[in-house]
Amino acid sequence: MDFIPEFPSDVDKTLESIFNIDPRKSRDLHLGHSVSFIHERPNNSCIPPSNWQHCESRKLRSLDEIPKNYRYIFEFAYFNKVQSQCLDEVFFSEVNFVLSAPTGSGKTVVFELAIVRELLSLNDLSSEAFMVYVSPLKALCSQKLLEWAKKFARLGIRCAAITGDTLDEDLEKVETSNIILTTPEKWDSVTRRWSYYPSLKKTINLLMLDEVHLLNERPRGATLEALVSRMKALSPNARFIAASATIPNIEDLANWLTTSRRATYKTLDASYRPVHLKQVVLGFPEAPNPYLFDTRLNYKLLDLIDQYSCGRPCLVFCSTRKGTQQAAQEVFNMLTLRRRTLHNSSTPKTYIETEMLKLSDKTLKEYIKAGIAFHNAGVSNRDRSIIENLFIKSYLPVIFSTSTLAIGVNLPAHLVIIKSTQYYERQKFVEYSETQILQMIGRAGRPQFDKTATAIILTTNTTKANYENLLSNAQPIESRLLENLSEHLNTEIVLGLICSLDSALLWLKSTFLYQRIQSSPQAYGLSSNLTSAEIDKQLLEGTCMKAINSLISSGLVNFEENSLSLIPTEPGRLMAKYCLCCETLSKLLKIGAECDLKNMIEVFCDCRELLDEISLRTKEKSILNALNNSKTLPLRFKIKGKIKTVSQKINCLLQATLGSVQISDYGLMQDSQRAMNVAQRISRWPSLATTFVSAGLHSLSAIENVDPQRVELLTGRKPPFGKNVLQQLALFPKFILSFEIVQDSKISVQLSLKNFNERLNMSLFPKKAQLL
């Protein structure tokens, strides 16, 4: 019973001889898959068994090393090779840990081991446990929520995902949950409010960073870096566990995550992947435009499927919904010309024909006869479900899908083809991010069916080397903090983590940027011969002072010369609280009293926060122009000419939504909701209405009658904020409207301004006061 097998064949022999179990039914034990038994050992302590010698011949470790009460979380008998390698650092120690391991190698179990380790160290799980899982992909957070909520409910642990859609609900989840699953942007937004909501300042036991290579991506990498540096300051005793499929400079990352705890790391190569993955990058000559290049690739697909799929399921990822349909159409045409299908002889034709009758899309019915289908957000939920079910059962050989399927639906395949590495966003073609590429590649390989799998990337000859470097783990992760340094410095000043020039330098030293500059100064424009002190001087006098001076000149931060203190202004606080960029805040501050609703909407539509969220697709222009020119339900402020820009599209969608104009296109409906969410966040600045209404103050006269101290208490602000609010409120125009019947058929109406004298002397709008 002390034998811990190394290879799958040894697992089979051991199970067959000891438990009389058919090895063919237990083939996935070594991969961490479900089996129908778990053998119990009497050892329930949290100390490695004495017979564990870390020999090369004992690579797979038993679940029996985990205390009995927690074994149900892991639905297998042995940890796989990756998990076994990490067990000592993650479960039998308290060090911070960074893991680089192939996609699909079981990194989720590593996070679960860290969670169990923290739970074992707590006395009251429900009140003391507070852990945060951060992933760049909202769909991954949703998947983990479903898994962990079910697994940890037995222990009284509450899990919640922060979506960011409604602030009040998100803040409540933070206060009542033990495990939070969120994206960097959402957790950044929550932690920015800790100075306003002291009850949110909970002690974080564990911070789990998934897909940490996001640090390398623009612009999201800067957010993740600033967030982790903030957590190091706000929760200095928290444990950090980070994982990714590719971390070439993993030692830099481990040094960055070294806090009061020592940080260690492990790099495990492709040999640790449960299914051996063959990765192919094919380069092709560039076309006159990206559209034509993408179309030309359609003619390559069928031959690649025939060559690499071995008759097993294949996923072809396309950059757009239209692209999935065009690729499927071309492959269908080629199959028709060759008078063949992709179905094999064992496919149950009767079952497929029965499922086809349930489809509402006639084109899909024809395609499925040939063994192919397309899958995107434009396909009805019922049709998508049928397609997914056929694919899982291996009755549908090929699906052409948008990249969102890589993270939204669990459909692993033997062959994955990424057709073109570019997609259309904000009126231009851009390359997929590393996260997107790795997620799509991660769909290749089905542990329960395959020993090998293949992933193929189709790109241009120019970018071929870039993707070869990505797959070979040759491109180091760099910091992107310099690109948004002013915004992040302002946030830390508002939170009180930076209060002087010295503390600004200390904060910079806690960032990944500083670690990378120490390792590779030339990559950031510094000489490689500089000493550490010289690097610090250049960072403070050059980079840091330049960013702080821009905040001071913009009116976001004040500098006290006597105390050398950095003090946030009210606009700076609002910018940090509502996650606005300096460019947007500058536009809002320029809005004058003469700005009408039309101009206000135009200002919103030109803000970077909205432009980063929405893109303009060619096929949408006709629908948007129809909305703009509608005579039945016209927009209040018609846009001149045709819709040609993203800001014009946003303007059209916002007006349609505010005017209750129905939007029939599904994609535009999603964009309009996204635009409204961002616009509401921007337009909340600097509104206090919600706060006052929640306190029972439903009118301006009711607010006027409260004490300045209560205003400050409700808003969480310091004096003289309450006094200033009441003074400004006193200057609001107060009209007296009186009626008098002069004759039987005449009424005299008199309108007077009650506080005329006060407004006449006000300094904000003198011309307007004289007019009144």
N, C-alpha and C positions, 0 to 999 in steps of 0.2 A: 504493500500500500504506500510505501515511501517513494516508489519510482515515479518520477515526473517525466513524461515522454518528451522527446525533442521534435520528432517528425510525425506527420499525420498517420503514416503507416504504423508507427509504434503505438499511437493512440488506438488505432483499430485493433491491434493485437492484444493490447492490455485490456480494453473493454470486453473483447470477445472471450478472453480467458478468465477474467475475474467476475464480470457481471453477466456473461452470456448474452451480450447485446450484438445485434447484427451491425457490423461496421459500416455497411452501406447506408444505414439509417442514422449513423452517428458521424458522418463524414465531415460535418462542419464544427466539431468540438473545438478544434484548434483555431478556428476562425472567430470564435466568440458567438456562435449561433445557438439558437434554442435547441435543447434536447429534452428528453422525457424523464430525466432523472438528475438528481444532484446527490452525490455521496457525501455524507456528513463526517467530519472529524470531531473529536472531543475538544480539540484546542480552539478556544474562543478568544484568546488574548490578542492584543494588537502588537505583538512582537513576532518577528520572523521566526519560523520553526528552526530549531537548532540544527536540523539535518540539511538546511539549505546552505550549500557551500559555494554557490555562484559558479559552478563548473560549466564549461561550454556544452557538456552533455546534458545539462538540465536547463533548457531555455524556456520551457513552458511552465508557468507556475500555477498552482492550484488555487481554486476559489476558497479552499479550506483555510487559507491564511487570513481571510477576512472574518471578523467576528460573526457569529452565527446569525444574530438578529438583522444583519445588513446584507446577507448573501442573496436574498430574494431580489435585490436591485439588479444583480448581474445574472442574466438568464443563460448561464453556461457553466461548465465544470472547470475549464482551464482558460486562463488569460492567453491571448495570442502573443506573438513574439514582441510586438511593440509595447503592449501593456505590461508584459513580464519584465521587459527592460526598464520600464519606468516605475515599477512598483515600489522599489526602495526609496527613491527620491520623492515620489508623490504621496505615498501612503505611510511609509515608515520613517518619515522625517518631516520637518516643518520648513524646509528651505523653499525659496522662490524657485520656480522651474520653468525652463523654456524648452519646448519640444519641436523639432523639425522632423516630420514623418510623412510618408506619401499619403495622398488622398485615399480614403477608404480603408485605412489601416487601423481604425478603431480609436481615434483620438477622443471621441465622446466618452468612452469608458475611463480615460485618464482624468477627465474633468469630474466624472462621478466618483472616482476614487478620492480626489481631493475634497469633494463635498463630504463624503463619509468621514474622512480624516478630521475635518473641522467639527462635524457633529459629535464625534467621539470625545472631543476636548471640551464640550460644553455641558453645563449642568442642566439648564432649562432650554431645551431645543427651541420651543415655540417663541420664547421671548428674547433669547440671546443670539440666535442664528440670524445672520444677515449677509447674504452673498449675492454677487452681481456677475451675471454672464453677459459679455459684450461680443456681439457679432456684427459684421458689416451688412448682413443680409437679414431683412425682416422675416423672410420666409423661414430661415433657419431658426430664428427665435421662436416662431410659431410651432415648428416641428418639435423643438426641444421642450417647449411648454407642455405640449400634449404628452410627451414621454415622461417628463419629470414630475408633472402634477400628479400623475397616476402612481409613479414609483414612490414618491416621498410623502404622499398623503397619509400612509399608514403610520408614519413617524410624527404626524401633526405638523409637518412642514408645508407652508403655503407658498405656491409659486404664482408669479404673475408676469405678464409681458407688458412692457410700456410701449404703447404705439405712438404716443405723441399727438394723437388726434384731439384729445380733450385734456387740458392741463389739470383740471380739478380731479378727474378720475385717476390720472397718473400719480399725482401727489398722494392721493389716498392709498394707492397700491403700495407706494414706498413705505408708508407708515404701517401697513397691516400685513405685508408679505415678508417671507424669509429668504426667498430666492427671486431675484429680479432678472428677467431676460430682456435685453434691450440692444439698441444700436448705439454706436458712439455719439451720433447727433442727439438722440433722445436723452441719453444719460448726461451728456454735456448740458442740455437744456435744463434738466432737473437740478443738477448740482450748482448751476448758476443762481438758483433761487434759494440756496441754503441760508444766505444772509437774511432773506425775507421770511423764511419759515424755519425757525430753530428746531422744530420737532422733527424735521427731516434729517438732522445731523445724527444719523445712526452710525454706530461703530461697525465698519465693514470687516467681516472676518476673512473673506476670500473674494478676490477679483479675478475672474476667468476671462482671458482674452483669446477669442477664436479668430482664425484667419488674420493673424497679427501682421502679415505682410502688407496689410492695408496701409501701413505707415508710408509705403512707397508710392501711394497713389494721390493724384491731385483731384479735388482739394481736400478729400476726406482724411487723408493721412495726417494733416496738421491738427484736425479736430481730435483724432484719437491720441496723438502725442500730447497735446495740451491737457486732455482729459486724464490720461494716466499720470502725468506729472502732478496734476492737481490732487489726484487720489493719494499719491505718495505723501503729499503735505497734509491733507485732511484726515487720512487714515494711516498714520505711519506704521501701525502694527499689523496692517492687513497683509495677507499672503497673496502673491501674484503667481498665477499659472498661465502661461502663454503657449499657443500652439499654432502651427501653420504647416502647409505642405512644402514651402520653400523659404528657407532663411539662410542664405549663403554666409552672411556675417553674423552668425548666431551669438558669437561671443560678445559683440557690441550690444546686442539686445539684452543678454544676461547681465552685463555690467550696468546697463541702464536700469534694470529692474532690481538691482541690489539696493536694499534699504537697511533697516536694522537686522534684516534677515539676509543671510548669504544666498546668492543665486547660483544655480547650476544649470547645465543644459545637456541635451543629447541630440545628435544628428543621426537619424536612421535612414539609410538609403532605400532605393527601390526594391532591394531584395527582401525587405520586411513587408512589402505589400502582400495582402492575402491572395490576390490574383496578379500574376506577372503581367505588366502592362508594356506593350510595345508602342512607342510614341514616334510618330512620323510627321515631319514638317515638309510640305511640298510647296515650292515657289513657282509662280507663273508670271509671265510678262505682264506689265501693267497695261491697262486699257486707257483710251482717251479720257474716260471718267469712271468713277467707282461703280456707277450703275451698270455699265457695260461689262466691267470686270466681274461683278457678281453674277450677271446673266451668263457669261461664258463658262463660269464654273459649273453651271447646271448640266452642261454636256459631259462633264468629267465624272459625275456622281455614280451612274449605273456601273461603269467599269470598276470604280473603286469599291463599290458594294460587292460586286461579284468577286473581286480579288481578295478582300480582307474579311468579309463577314462570315465565311464558312457556313452559310445558310442559317446563321443565328441572328437574333434581333439586332437592329441597327438604328441609331438615333442620328439624324442629320440636323444640326443646328443652323438656322438661318437668322439674319439680322432683323428682318421685319415680317409682319404677318403676310403681306403680299409676297414676300420672298419665299415663304413656306409653300404657298399655293403655286407659285411659278415653278419652283424646283420639282414639286410633286407632279405638276402638269408635264414637264419635260421628260421626267423619268417614265411616266405613264405612256407618253407618246412613243418613246423608244421601246418600251416593252410591247406595245401594240404592233409596232413595225416588225419586231423580232418574233411576234406571235408566241409570247411566253408570259409567265407570271413569276413572282418571287416566292409563291407558296411551294412548300415541299410536299412530297407524296403522303406524308403522315398527317397533314392538316385536315381536321374534321370539317368537310365542306358544308355538311348540313347545319352544324352549329354556327358557322360563319354566316351562312345565308339567313338563319333566324335572327342573328344580331343585326345584320344589314337592314332588315325590314324595320328595325326600331329607329334607324337614323332618319333625321329630318332633312339633312343635306344630300341632295341627289348626286352631286359630284363625288362626295365621299363614298357613296354606295358603289360607284363605278371604280373608284381607286382601290377600295378594299378587295374587290374581285381580283385585282392585279397584285395584291399584297402590300399596298402602300396606303398612307393616310397623312393628312396634315393636321397640326394641332397648334392652335393659338387662341388668344383671348376672344377672337371673333366667332369661334365655334361655340355652339350652345353647350351648356353644362351637361346635358344628357348625352349629346354626341361625344363630348370629350371623355365622359365616363366609360362609354362603350369602347372607344378607341384604346383607352388605357387598359381596360380589362382584357381585350384581345392581345395587346402587346405583352402584358405580364404573363399570359398563358402561352406565349410564343406562337400564337395563331396569326399574328400580324407582323411580318418581317421588318418593315421599315416605317418610321414616323419622321416626318419633316416638321420641325418645331422651332418656335422662337426660343431664345436663350433663357427666358424666364422658366421654362420647364426644367432646366438644370437644377433649380433650387426649390421650385414650387411643388413638384410631384416626384415621388420616389420611383423612377422607372429606369433601373440600370440596364445596360445593353452590352452585348459582346463587342460591338463596334460603335465608336462615336466619331462623327465627322463634323468639324467646325468649318462650314462653308463661308469663307471670307472672314477676316479678323476686324473688319470695319463695320460700323453701324451709323445711322444718320441721327444726329442729335444737334439741336439748336442751329439748324440751317447749315450744317457741315458734317462731313464724315470724320469720325474719330475711331481710334483703335479701342478694342475691348480692354478693360482693365485686367490686371493679373488675376484678381479675384474671380472675375467672370470666366476667364479662360480655364483656370484651375477647377472651378465648379463644373464646367461642362466636361472637362476631361475626367473628372471624378465619377461621371456616370458610366464610364467604361469598366466593365468587370462585374460579373455576377458570382459571388463566392459560392453560392449553392449549386451552380451549374458549370462554371468555367474554371480552368486552371490558368488560362491566358486571356488577354483582351487587347484591343488595339484602339488607339486614339490618333486621328489624323487631323492636322491643321492645314487648311488651304489658304495661302496668303500670297502676297506679291514677292517677287525676287528681292525687292529692296528691304522688306521687313522679315524675310525668312530667318536671318541670323539672330534677330531679336528674340524670336520665339524658340529657336534652338538654345539660346542662352538661358531663357526662362525655364525650359524643361530640363536643362542640365544643371540648374541651380548655380549659375555662374554670375548672375547680376546681383550685386549687393543691394540691400535695402537702404535707402537714403531718407533723410529727414526732409519734410516739406514745410516745416514750421516758418521759415523765413518768408514764404509767400503770403502769409496771413499774420505776421508777427504782431502788428499794431492791434488788431482785434483781440488776440489772445492776451496780450499784455494788459489791455484795458479791462478784460474780464477778471484777471487775477488782482488788479488794483482795486476793483469794486469789491471783490471777495475778501480783501484785506491780506491776501497772501503776499502782495507786493505793496510796500508802503514807502520805499525810498529807493535810491539808485543802487545801494548795496544789496537790498533784498531782491531787486530786479536781476542783478547778476547771479545771486544765489538761485533764483528760480530758473534762470537760463541753464545753470549748471545741473539742474535736475531733469533736463530734457534730453531726448534722444539726439537732438541737434548737437548738443555739447559733446556727447559721447562720440558721435561720428566725426566731429571736427578734431577731436583728440586722435582718432584713428586715421583719418584721411583729410587733413586740412586743405589740401590742394583741390579737393572736390567742392569746396565752399569758398574758393578764391583766396585762400590763405597760403602763405609759404610753408613748406614742409619742414623748414629749419627752425620754426618758432618754438620757444619754450612754453610750458603751460602758463606761466605768468604773462608772457607776451600775448598768448591767445586770449586770456581773460581780459587784458587791457584793450585789445582790438574789439572784442565782443561788447564791452561796456561803452567805450568811447565812440565806437563806430556803429555797429548794428543796433545795440540797445538804445543808445541816446538818440539815434535817428528816428526810431519808432516812437519813443516817448515824446520827442519834440513835435512829431506830427500829431500826436494826441493832444498836446498842450495847445498847438496852433489851431486845432479844430474845436477847441472849447470842451473837450471831453475830460481832461485832467488838468488840475491846477498844481503848480509847483511852489511850495513854501521855501523861500530862500533861507530863512533863518533856521528852520528845523530840517531843511533838505528833504521834506516830506512830499510824497505824491498823493494828492487828494482827488477822488473822483467827483465830477460835477453831476448834476442831475441828468443831463443828456447822456453822459457816459454810463450812468447807472441803468438808464432805460435801454441803451444800446446793448449792454451785457445781458440784461434780464430777458430781452426779446430776441436775442441772437441775431442782431442786425449787423451788417458790415458798415465800415466807415463811409463808403460811397453812398449807401442808402440813407444813413443818418444825415449826411450833408444835404441831400435832396430834401429831406423832411424839414430840416432846420431853415431852409430857404423858402418854405411855404409861407406866404404872407396872408394878411387879412383879406386881400382882394381875391384870393384863390377860390374859384367856384368848384362845384362838384365835378364838372367835366375835366377841369385841369387836375383836380385831385386824383381822379381815376387814371389819367394819363401818367401822373407821377408814380402811382403804384405799379402800373404796368411796365414801367421802365426800371424797376428795382431789380437788382441782381438776384435776390432771393427767389423772385418769380421766374426770371429768365433762366435760372439754373434748373428749374423744375419742369419747364414746359418746352417742347420742341414743335416746330411746324412741319407737318407732313404734306407732301404735294397733293395727295388725294383729298385732304381736308379743305383745301382752299375753296372749292365750289360750294361746299356746305356752309362755310363761314361767310362767304359772299352772299349766299341766299339769306342767312340770318341778318346780315348787315343791311340788305336791301328790302327786307320783308315789309310789305304794306299792311299785312293783317295784324302782326304784332311787331311794330317797328321798335328798334332800339332808341332809347331816349336821346343819345348823342351819336348820330350816324358817323361812321368813319369815312373820311373822304377817299375816293378811289377804291382800288381792290386791296384785299388782305394780302400783304406781301411779307410782313415781318412777324416775329414771335410776339412782340409787344402789342401789335394790332390784334393778333389772335387772342391774347389774354384779355385785351380790352373788350373784344366782342363777347367772349365767354362770360366775363364778369357782369357785363350789362344784361346779357340774356338770363343769367342766373338771378340777378337782383330783380329783373323785370318779370320773373316767372315764365320766361319763354322756354318752351319745351325743346330739348336738344335730342334728336333721334339717334345720332351716331354714338355707339357705345364708347369708343375711344375718346371722343370729345366730352362725353359725360364724365369720364374719369378725370380728364384734364381740367374740366371746369371745377370739380370738387377739390382737386389738388390746388388749383389757383385760389379758390375761395379760402381754403385753410391757411395758405400763406398770406393772402391779403388781410385776413382777419388778424393774424399775428402782427402784421405791420401796422394796421390801422388801430390796434389797441394802444399804441403809443400816442400820447401819454394818458390814456383814459383811466379814471378812477371810479367810473360809474358803477361797475360791478361790485366793487368793494363796499361802496356806500349803500347800494340796494340790499346787499346781503346783511347789512347791519340795521336794516329797517328804515333807512333814510331815503325816501322815495321822491323827494322834491328838493329843489334848490333852497327853498325857504326852510325846510327841515334841517338841511346841512348848516345854514347860516346860524341856527340857534344852538349849535353844539359848541363845546369848548375846544380851543386849539389842541389841548392835550389829547382829547378823544380822537380827533382827526389823525394825530400822530400815532396813537395806539392802533387804530384801525388799519392804517397804511403801513405800519412798521417803519416810519421815518422819524428822524430826529428833529428837535426844534431848530429853527423857527418854521418848519415846514407847515404846521397847522395854522400858524398865524398868517403865513403868506397865502395859503389857500383861501382863508376867510376874507383876506383883504381883496384878492382878485375876484372873489365871489360877490363882494359888495359892489363891484363895478359892473356886474352884469346889468344890462338894461332892464329896468322894471317899469312896465307900462300900466297906466290906469285908463281903462276903457269905460266911458259913461254914456248912457242913452237918455234922451229926454223927448217926450212927445210934445211937439210945438203946436201942431194942428192935428185934426182928425186924420189927415192923410200924409203928415210929415213927421219925421223923426230926426232929431238932432243928435249926431254922434260926435263925441269929443275924445281924442286920444292924446294923452300927455305922458311925458317921461318923468317918472317920480324922482329918480336920482340924477337929474340933469346936471346939477352943479358938480356932483362928484365926478361924473364922466367928463365934464368940461375940463377939469383939471388933471385928468389922467394923462400919463406920459406915453402910454403904449400906442394909442391911435388918436393923436390930437386933431387931425383933420376930420376924422369921422365924428368926433365929439362936437366940433363946431357945427357940423352939418346938422347934427341932431338938435 
